Every structure is written in C-alpha cells, then in structure tokens.
Amino acid sequence: MSRTIDCARALELMQDWLRREVTPAHAAELESHLEACGACRGHAEFESRFRDALERAAERDRCPAETRARLLDALAREREG
Amino acid sequence: MAAVAEFEPQVLPHLDTLYRVGRRLTGESADAEDLVQETLLRAWRGWAGFTAGSNVRAWLLTILRNTFISRWRSRRREGTPVSLDDADPNAILRAVQAEDPGGNFFDRVVDAQVLAAVEALPEEYREAVVLSDLEGLPYAEVAEVLGVPVGTVKSRLFRARRRLQRSLHDHAVELGILKGTP
C-alpha cells in the first residue's frame, strides 16, 4: 500500500515520472494519486502531449547527407594531416 | 585511453545528436555545421585523453558546448531575457491550460514552430531543454554536460517548459487553433 500524496507532491514527481527517472516507490505513490485525482491526470496528459511535441520536432531534424559528407571529409583530412 | 580504431565507431553514431544540438544552440544550419566540424576535430585531437568505457555522448556534447561558448556565443542574438513571468511559472500553466486542459493543441503545432520556440529561449534554458527534452538525455548526463547539479537542471527545465508551453499556446491562438482567453 503506497503512501497518499497531495497534488503539490504529485506535480513535483510528475516530470521525473514522465521521464522514467523516478524510484518504483515514488512511481507507485504518483500512480495511485493519479487514479484518484482527475485534475492531476489531466495535468499528466497535458505534460505528456507537450513532451511528445518536443520529441517529434527533434526526430524530424537530422544531419543532412551533404553536411555529413563534408564533416567526414574534414575529419579524414585532419586524420591524414 | 581510447584506441584510435575506436574513434569513428564510437563517435559517428552521435553525429545527428551533435548536429541537432548545434543547430539549436547556434540557430543557423551553416553555423551548426562549422560547430560540429570543430567539435569532431577537437574530439579527434583529444581522443587519447578519452577514458574508454565512459560516456562518449556526454564527452562529445561537452566539447560541442565549450566550443560554442568560446567561438559562437558572443555572436548569437540572445533570446528573450528572463522576465517577471518566471516568478510564477504555475500562473503561466493555469493560463495555458484554461482553454485546453489536456493540451490537445500541442498535437496541432507544427514541428518548425516548436523548434523556433525552443530557439527563442534564453540560452541557459535552451541548452537544458535541447539536451533533456529534445535529445532525451537523463538528468545526470545533462548535468555532466552543463557542469551544474541535477537540481539546477531540473529547475531550469521546469521554467523553460512553462515558457515553451506559453509560447506554443500563444502560437495556437494566433493560428486560430485556440480562441484564447480575453
């Protein structure tokens, strides 16, 4: 049985929980709070959508092939030199 | 000490990460390329000093950031200065959530706008968000690259996130995705 936490504590734990950087005990406390609290569930959904938007934006952005080729050339020149 | 033959297999898998972080730090693709090139050359020259088995991504990102600070920072336009808004980040959140508590509008903001909002952050917030939220580095690795305690990383991320949420919210209002509260 996990300890009951309030909304302020739930918000403190939420970011670490969303990143899976939370201890199992804290995760259990937060999850049991989320089951009982609609406001914090909504907040978790909000933060999670926001994280997804950031991750999506980052994934789309890769080093272009021409840039990669120029970088490898520069590195090869340095290694030979 | 790291073996010469290990340089490329260890370093090149992180090229996309270096490029993306460079792009967000400098704000320009040409500058990002120069920054990554300088980073790779410095990494090659310093490779003998890299401890085999330690975190090569954090090591490379630290070189990239130091290179950025010494060569680029002074030239880059600064983001909006830290303002009074930061005094109550939760007030920002309440305003942003007022109309769309579940944050559905985040799904409708285009990637380019998200990246532009990140680039407009003050540097101290921007680098934390880029490493943590965009690249997915764990707190400890972000702290290592930035040379600050984990608690500082968390507090910068907290404030940076509120600013970004507000900026994306305002953008959604401009686009008519949200009505905006008068």
HADDOCK unambig.tbl for C-alpha pairs under 7 A between the chains (distance, minus, plus):
assign (segid A and resid 42 and name CA) (segid B and resid 101 and name CA) 6.44 0.50 0.50
assign (segid A and resid 42 and name CA) (segid B and resid 102 and name CA) 5.52 0.50 0.50
assign (segid A and resid 43 and name CA) (segid B and resid 102 and name CA) 6.82 0.50 0.50
assign (segid A and resid 45 and name CA) (segid B and resid 102 and name CA) 5.64 0.50 0.50
assign (segid A and resid 46 and name CA) (segid B and resid 101 and name CA) 6.58 0.50 0.50
assign (segid A and resid 46 and name CA) (segid B and resid 102 and name CA) 4.56 0.50 0.50
assign (segid A and resid 46 and name CA) (segid B and resid 103 and name CA) 4.46 0.50 0.50
assign (segid A and resid 49 and name CA) (segid B and resid 103 and name CA) 6.26 0.50 0.50
assign (segid A and resid 49 and name CA) (segid B and resid 106 and name CA) 6.23 0.50 0.50
assign (segid A and resid 50 and name CA) (segid B and resid 106 and name CA) 5.86 0.50 0.50
assign (segid A and resid 51 and name CA) (segid B and resid 133 and name CA) 6.85 0.50 0.50
assign (segid A and resid 53 and name CA) (segid B and resid 106 and name CA) 6.09 0.50 0.50
assign (segid A and resid 53 and name CA) (segid B and resid 107 and name CA) 6.43 0.50 0.50
assign (segid A and resid 54 and name CA) (segid B and resid 114 and name CA) 6.72 0.50 0.50
assign (segid A and resid 54 and name CA) (segid B and resid 133 and name CA) 6.55 0.50 0.50
assign (segid A and resid 54 and name CA) (segid B and resid 134 and name CA) 5.76 0.50 0.50
assign (segid A and resid 55 and name CA) (segid B and resid 133 and name CA) 6.82 0.50 0.50
assign (segid A and resid 55 and name CA) (segid B and resid 134 and name CA) 5.28 0.50 0.50
assign (segid A and resid 57 and name CA) (segid B and resid 111 and name CA) 4.45 0.50 0.50
assign (segid A and resid 57 and name CA) (segid B and resid 114 and name CA) 6.54 0.50 0.50
assign (segid A and resid 57 and name CA) (segid B and resid 115 and name CA) 6.60 0.50 0.50
assign (segid A and resid 58 and name CA) (segid B and resid 134 and name CA) 5.39 0.50 0.50
assign (segid A and resid 61 and name CA) (segid B and resid 20 and name CA) 6.62 0.50 0.50
assign (segid A and resid 62 and name CA) (segid B and resid 16 and name CA) 5.45 0.50 0.50
assign (segid A and resid 62 and name CA) (segid B and resid 20 and name CA) 6.63 0.50 0.50
assign (segid A and resid 63 and name CA) (segid B and resid 16 and name CA) 5.12 0.50 0.50
assign (segid A and resid 63 and name CA) (segid B and resid 19 and name CA) 5.70 0.50 0.50
assign (segid A and resid 67 and name CA) (segid B and resid 33 and name CA) 6.84 0.50 0.50
assign (segid A and resid 71 and name CA) (segid B and resid 37 and name CA) 5.73 0.50 0.50
assign (segid A and resid 75 and name CA) (segid B and resid 40 and name CA) 6.89 0.50 0.50
assign (segid A and resid 75 and name CA) (segid B and resid 41 and name CA) 6.29 0.50 0.50
assign (segid A and resid 78 and name CA) (segid B and resid 41 and name CA) 6.98 0.50 0.50
